[in-house]
Amino acid sequence: KMARRWSRKVTIKDDTITSAAHLTLRQSLLPNLLVTTLFFLWGFAYGLLDVLNSHFQHHLSITPALSALLSTSYFGAYFLLPPTLSSYTLRRCGFRATFMLGLAIFSVGCLLFWPSGVYSSFGGFCGSMFVVGAGLATLETAADPFLSICGPPRYSEIRLNLAQAVQGVGSFVAPLLASRVFFGKGLEEQGGEGLKNVQWVYLGVAGFDVLLVGLFWVVPMVEVTDADMGLQEAQIGGTGREEVGPFRRQYNLFLAVWSQFCYVGAQVAVANYFINFCEEAGRDRATSSDLLAVGQGLYAFNRFLASGLLTIPAFKPRYMLAVYLALCFVFVTAAMNTAGTTSIAMLMLVLCFESCCFATIFTLGLRGLGRHTKMGGSLLVAAISGGMVFPPMMGAVVSARDAHTAMAIPMMGYILAFV
């Protein structure tokens, strides 16, 4: 029996029709809950990225523009991995194998933080961030489409928004932990001590990743294939056969990829320079980190709220997306043109209304793709690479002018995503 357990088959061909084609809401709960635990991991990693960005500017004496290389490294992996290795693994081996591969790469990236911290090497941290991003991009290539398609289609936006809310909790905890434990008042002058604390945390995350790899190996996991999605699309259409057309004609998907690229670029740019913005408004670095945590808390809370609203028929996903993106534009414009506490409050409202945008763009983009679902999901995850384009532009404006003026960069991103 033990031999059979360790010889578990973790791959599946994509032309196989499985029981997942007819999953009920109850049957989809356990696999969706298991995958949702992964969202906390990259929420935590992303939350730390914003704090590290600000701290490196201070401790390593680098400019805001140069510190944007951290985001470029992290999100550059999203540009490279999803359309290539991650997508190939997902289509050839299935979701379980892709989850395990992503966790393995992520754990290697976390371990690389140790030598980077020992030598206080900014280049080393950028390299570590790239490997961490590669692992998370691989995870997200599987996790986002899995939650979108595992279960009844009418609940796809709700499932992904709830999981993204859990990610928001991770993004809330990370800056709070950083301001209290890593770079607190006693350690702010001893930057090396703060970096050592970061090393230990990433070492712990690497150990947790290894445990999750074992968990995904042992726990029974639903596989959703392209054949399943083709069958589901035929049933939705009521024709008995799939009629989604060739991939090159999936214009809704391509528009979603454009929107996702611009939105994520704007979101990352705001978060990366939130602390700089607060310091300009008269707050110290530790207080600014706390305020970022509060903003991320609002972000997570509003994701839960948006998930609840989406259960009401009157709140259609496309209307929610339009309203939330419009409010992001309104409040970031207000933040640019005010000062002090008022400007900080306006920027925190931007974080609040970013909440449901990513998940809603993603699920709307996957609608009706049928057998193209996995490839479409890979492109939508690759669109997260907008986070490597917008922050360097914003960092250049912060260095040349100030963070308030630089908010014109994410404002442009929200407009382009809305269009």
N, C-alpha and C positions, 0 to 999 in steps of 0.2 A: 504493500500500500504506500509506504514511504517512497519507494522507487518511482511509483506512478506519480506521486505528488511533485517530485523534483524533475520529472520528465514532462511536466505540463506543457502543452502546445500553446505558445503565446502569439502565434501568427495566424492570419486568415487571408484567403484570397479575396480580392475585391469584387469578383464576379459571382460570389456565393450569396444566395439569399438565406438569411438567418431569421431566427424568431424575433429579432429586433424590429422587423418591419411592422409588427403588430403589437408593439409594447403599449400597455395601458399606463395611466398615470401612476398607479400604485406600483407596478413592476419597474418603472423607471426611477423611483425614488432612491433606492440604495446605490446604484451606479452613479447617479447624479450627485448624491451626497459625497461619495468617495472622491469624485473629480473636483468637487467644490473645495475640498481641503487644500488642493494645490493653489487655489487663487490667493489664499492667505500668504503663501510663500512669496509669490512675485509681487504682491502688494507691499510686503515687508521690504523686499529688496529694492523696489522702486522708491519707497518712502525714505530709505537710507541714502539713496542716490542724491536726492535733493539736499539733504543735510551735509553729505560729504562734499558736494559741489561748493557750498558756502565755506565749509571749514578749510578746504584745501586753498581757497583764495587767501585765507588768513594765515594758516600755518606754513604753507609752502611758498607764500608770496608770489602767487600767480594772478594774472588778470582775469576778470570775469569772462572775457572772450576765450582765453586759454582753458579755463575750467570747463567750458562747454564741451571739450574733448571727451569728458566722462560720459556725457549723454550721447555724443557721436559714436563712441565705442560701443555703448550698451545697445543703442537702437540701430547701429550699423549691422549688428548681428541679425536683427529682424529683417533687414533688407536682403541679406545673403542666404540665411538658413531656410525660411519657410518655402520659397519656390524650388529649393534644391533638395538637400538631405532630408529635411523634415517632411516635405511633401512626398518624397520617394518612399520613406519609411512608412508613412501613414497609408499610402495606397498599396504598397507591396506586403506590409506586415500587419497592419491594423492598429487600432487605438492603443491597446495594452503595450505593445512593443514600443510605440512612439512615446508613451508616458515614461516607460522605463529608461529609454535612451535620453530623453530630456532631463530626467532627474540625475542620471549619471553625469552628463555634461555639466549641469548646474553645480553638482557637488565638487567637481574638479575646479570650476571657477571659484567657488568659495574657499577651497584649500589654497588657491594661488594668492589670496589676500594675505596669507601669513608672511611669505617672503617680501611681498610688496610693502607691508607694514614695517617689517624689520628694517628695511633699507629706506623707508619714507620716500619711496619712488613713485612719482606721479605717473610716469610711463608704465610702471608695473601695475598700478591701480587701473589705468586705462585698459591694459591687456586683460587683467582679471575681470573687469567689467564686460569686456567683449565676450569672454567665455561664459560668464554668468548670463549675459544676454542671449548667447547661443542656446544655452540650456532652456531658458525661459521661453525663447521663441519656438523651440521644438515642442515644449509642453503646450504652449498656447495654440500651436498649429493643430494639435489634437483636441485640446480641452474646449476651446470656443465652439468649433463645429459639433463636438460631441454633445454639449449641452443644448445646442440649437436643435439637434435632430433626434436626440434620445428621448422619446416620449411623444405625446400628441402634439402636432404642429402648432395648434392654437395657443399653446403655453410656452412657445420657444422664447419670446421676449422676456417673459416673467422668469423663466429658469436662468437665463444668462444674466439678467439684471440682479437677481438674488446672489448669484455667484460673484458678480462684480462688486456687490455690496460687501461680501466677505473680503474681497481684495481691498476694498476701501478701509476696512477695519485694520488690515495689515499696514496700509499706508498711514493710518492714524497712529498706530502704536509705535512705528519706527522713529519718527521725529521726536515723539514724546520721550521715548527711551534714550534717544541720542542726547537730548538736552539735559536729561536728568543724570545719566550714567556715563555716556562717552565724553561729552564735551561740556560738562557742568562748570559752574563758576570756579571750582578748585582746580579743574583740569584745563581751563581755557588757555592759561599761560604755559601749560605743559602739554603742548599739542601732541608730543610723542606718546604720552600716557593715554590720550584719547584714541590714538591710532591702535595702540595695543589692545584696548577694549574692543575695538571693531574687529581685530583679528580673532579674538576669542568667540565673539558672536558668530562670525562667519564659519568658524570651525564647528560650532554647535549646529548651525544650519546644515553644514555638510553631513554631519552625523545623522541628522533627522532625515535628510534626503536618502541616505543609504537604507534607513529603516523603511521609507516609503517605497523604494524599489522592491524590497522584499514583500511588502504588503500587496503591491500590484501583481507580483508573481503568484502569490498564494490565493488572493480573494477572487472568486468567480467574477468575470468582467464581461459585460455585454459588448458585442462588436456590432457596429453599424457599417454595412458595406455600401458601395455605390449601387450595387444591384438592389439592395433594400430601398435606397432612396428613389431609384427608378420605379420600383413597384409602388411606393407610397405616392409618388407624383401621378402615376396612372390612376390610382384610386381616388385621389383628390379631384383629378380632372373628370373622372367618371367615364373615361373612354376605353379603359381596359388596356391601353398601351401608352407608353411614354412618348410625349411629343414636345420635349423641351428644346429641340433644335440643336445645332452645333454650338460648341463653346464660344466661337467668335461672335455669335449673335446675342450673347447674354449681356445686353447693354445695361440693364439694371445693376448687375454685378460690377461692371466697370465704373459706373457712376458712384456706387457705394465705396469702391476702392479709393477713388479720388476724394470723396467726402471724408473717409476715414483718415487718409494721409494728412489732409489739411487740419482736421479736428485734433488728431493726436499731436501733431506738431505744435498747435496752439496750446493744448493742455500741458504738454511737457515744458514748453517755454515759460508759461506762467508759474508752474511749480518750481522749476529750476532757479528762478530769480525772485521768488516770493520773499525770501529772507533778505536779499539786497533791497527790495522794495520797502520792506518794513523798517530796515535800518535807515533808509532815506527819510522815512516818516517819523523818525525819532526813537525807535526801539533798539535795545541792545541785541546781540546775537542770540543769547539764550532765550530771551523773551520772544524774539522773532521765530525761533524754532518751535516754541510752544504755540504761537499763533498759527504756524503752518499745520501743527497737529490738530488744532481746533478746526481749521479750514478743511483738512482731510476728514475730520469727524463729521462735519456738515455734509461733505461729499458722500461718505458712506451712508449716513442717515437718509439722505435724499434718494439714494439708490433703493433702499428698502421702501421708502414712500412711493417712488415711481413704480416699483414692482406691484405694490398694492393698487395704485391707480390703474395700471394696465389690466387688472382683472375686471374693471368696469367697462362694459362695451362702448360707452361714449368716449372713453379715452383711447383713441386709436394710436398705435405706435408712431405712425408718420406725423400725426398732429403733435404728439408729445415731443418728438424730435425737433420739429420746426419751432415750437415755443421755447424749448430749452436752449437751442442754439441762438435764437434771437435774444434771449435774456443774457446769455454769455456776452454777446456783443454789446448790449446796453450797459452792463455793469463794468466791463473792462474799459469802455469809453469813459464812464463816470470815474473810475479809478485813476485814469490818466489825467483827468482835469480837476482833481481835488487834491487835498494834502492832509497830512496827519492821520488821526484816527479815522476820519471819514473815508479816506482813500483805502486804508487797510480793510475797513468794513466792506467797501465796494468789491475789493479783490477777493475777499472771502466768499462773497455771494457768487462770484464767477465760479469758484471751486464748487460751490453748492449746486449750481445749475449745469455744471459739466456732467453731473452724476449719471444720467441715463443715456447719454449721447453715444458712447462707444458701443455698448451692447445693442442698442436699438439700430444703429447703422449696420452692425454686423448681421443681425438676424434678418433685417429687411433685405440686405444684400444677398443672403442665402436663399430667400424665398423662390421657389419654383425652379431651382437648378437641377433637381433630380440626380442623374448619374454624374453631373459635374460638381456635386456639392463639396467633395473633399478638395478638389482643385480650387474652387471658388473660396473656400475657407482659408486655404494657403495664401491666396493673393490678399485677402482681407487682413490676415495676420502680418503679411509682408508690408502692408500699408502703415503699420505701426512705425515703420522706419521714418515717417514724418518727424518723429522725435529726434532724428539726427540732423535734420535740415533747419528747422526753425530756431532751436536754442543757439547755434553759433551766430545766426543773424542777430538775434536779440542780444547775445553777449557782446557783439561788436558795438551795438548802439549803447548798451550799458557802459562800456569802457569809454566811448567817445562822448556820450551825453550823460544820461541818468536812467534809472530803472523805470521811472514814470513815463518818459518819452518812449522807452523801448517797448512798452505795452502795445504800441501800434503794430508790432509784429504779430502777436497772437490775435489782435483784433482783426487783422487781415485774414488770418487762418479761419476764424469763425465765419467771416463773410463768405470765403471760398467754400467752406464746408456746407453752409446754408444754401448757397447757389446750386 
